[in-house]
Amino acid sequence: MEQALIGLVGLLIGILLNEHFRRRNRVEVYSTKVFEKRLEVYEGLLSAINNAETEVNDAIENEAEPLAKRQQKAFVAGLRVMEFADKYSLYLNDEITVHCGAAFVVVSDILEMKNGKKRKEAIDHYRTMVGDAKKMIRAESGMSEIDRTFRTVTKAKHSSPVIDFYRQKKREHEHAKKRV
């Protein structure tokens, strides 16, 4: 009787362990597919932001065009980013989506401002928001972590006059941001 009870308990434990590992394996297979899709979507979002940024920068700098045309151009550029985010909202972090939208909403106000200190500050703020969005996308997609892992594995130490200049300017920019 005791052996039958031990056998029955062993059978139940085996069934439970098998079910646990089967579900865990299913989650791993599923998460790999989701990760790949998220990476693809974040790559698309970054591309949409880069395209919109180019169009907005043109609208800001090309003051020869009528204001209404520049505002329309900037609005459509930001709208494309948000349409992309809406289309793939299942895979995107809501907070990053909101930040991306907010980055492009301020452009219309910038275009209406006269040249001066306040306009320059607004443009800097817009560009900082776009830069932050790009950093958030890299972090959320896992690329920042992958880059750190690769640097740890390869122990690559790149250096050139251009890279050294870039690092110096990056440090200065980060230091200036911390003071604000």
N, C-alpha and C positions, 0 to 999 in steps of 0.2 A: 504494500500500500504506500509506503514511504517513497519507494522508487517511482511509482506512478505519479505521485504528487510532485516530486522533483522534476520528472520528465515534463509534466504539464506546465509547471512554472517556467522551466527552460524554454518550452515551446512558446509560451506567451511572451517572454522576454525577447526571444528571437524574432517573433512577429513585430513587436514594438520597435526593436532596433532596426529591422529591415524597413519598416514604414518611415522611421525617422531619417535614415540615410537616403531613401528613395525621394522623399520630399526635399531634403537638403540638396540633392543632386539636381532636382528639377529647378530649384531656385537658382542654383549656380548657372545652369544652362540658360535660363530665362534672363538672369542679370547680365550675362555676357552679351546677349542680343540687345538688351536695353542700353547697356553702356555704349555699344557700337552706334546705335541709333542716336543716343544723346550726343555723342561726340560729333556725329554728322550734322545734327541740328545746331549745335553750338558753333561749329565751323561755318554753317550757313548764316547764323546770326552775326558772327564776327564779320563775315563778308558783307552782309547788308549794312552793318554799321560803318564799315570802311567806305562803301559806296556812298552812303548818305553823308558821311563826313566830307568827302570830296565835293559833293554837290553843295553842301552848306558852306564850306570854305569859299567856294566860287561865288556863292550868293553874297557872302560877307565882303569879299574883296573886290568884286566887280560892281563898283558903284555907278558905272556908266549905264547899266541896265535900269529900267524903271523899278521903283520900290515894289510895286504890286507883282511884277514878274519875279523878282528875287524872293519875295515872300512865298509866292506860289511854289517856286522851285524848292525852297527849304521845307515847306509844308509837305510836299509830295515825297521828298526824301525821307523825312521822319515818318510819314505815313507808311512807306514801304517797310521800314523796320518794324513798325507795330503790326502790320499785316502779317509779316513773317512770324512774329512772336505769337500772334493769335492762331495762326495756322498750326504751329507746332507747340502750343501751350502745354500739351501733355508731357513733353520732355523738358520744358524750361522751368527754371526757378522763377516763381512769381515776383520775388523781390528784384531780381535782375531785370525782368521784363519791365517793371514799373520804373526802375532807374533809367533804363534805355529810353523809355518814352519821355521821361522828365528831362533828359539831356537835350532832346530835340525840341521840346515845347518852348524853351526860352529863346530860341533863335529869332522868332518873329519880333520879339521885343528888342533884340540886339539890332536888327535891321532898321528899326525905327529911330534908334538913338543917333544923335549927332556925334561926330568924331570927338573924342576926348577921353579923359581918365575913366569916367564911369563906363563908357563903351568898351574900353580896353579891358577893364576888370570883368565885365560881363562876358566878353569873348574868352578871357582866360578861364573863367568859371565854366563856361560851356566846354572848352577843350579839356579841362580837368575832369569834368563829368564823363566825357566820351572816353578819356584815358582810363578812368576808374571802371567804366563798363567793360572795357577790353580786359582789364586785370581780373575783374570778377568772372568773366567768361572763361579765361584761362584757368582760374582756380576751380570753378564749378565743373568744368569739363575734365578736370584731372590733369591737364597739361602742365600746370605749375609743379605739381608733385612728381610727375614723370620726369620733367626737366631736372629737378633736384636729384632724383634717383640716378639718372644718367650721369650727371656731373659727379656724383659720389662714386659710381662704378668706374667711369673713365678717368676720373681725376684730371680732366683736361683743364689747363690753365692758359687760355688764349690771351695773347697780348699783341698789341700793335699800337702805333700812335693814334689811330682812329678809335680803337677800343678804349685806350686809356683816356682819351678826351671824352668819349661817351660816358665812361664810368664817372669821371669828374663832374660832368654836367648833371648826371643822374643824381649823384650825391648832393650837389648843390640844390637841385630841384626838391629832393626829398627833405632836405634840411629847411628850405624855405617854406615848404608845406607844413612842417611841424610847428613853425613859429606863428603861423596864422591862426 
